[in-house]
Amino acid sequence: MRSGHLRGNDGRALPLTFLRFKPLVIPKRSLTDDATERVHTRVLPAIYRIESTDWVLFSGQQMDTFIEAQE
């Protein structure tokens, strides 16, 4: 099961469907904007489609996601 929650609103889950990975691993952007911060983390972007149409969502809006792992 894959679900997402709007950042700051974890009361209701949005169902997600996996579409694809972006074929490029990129360095994680710095979160502190400190010029001396070093980035050692790489990110593989995954693209999901939100299956719910009854929410008003905006481009760039942050979400928290949960992806259940198989044993």
Secondary structure, 3 states (H helix, E strand, C coil): CEEEEECCEEEEEEEEEEEEECCCCEECCCCCCCCCCCCCCEECCEEEEECCCCCCCCCCCCEEEEECCCC
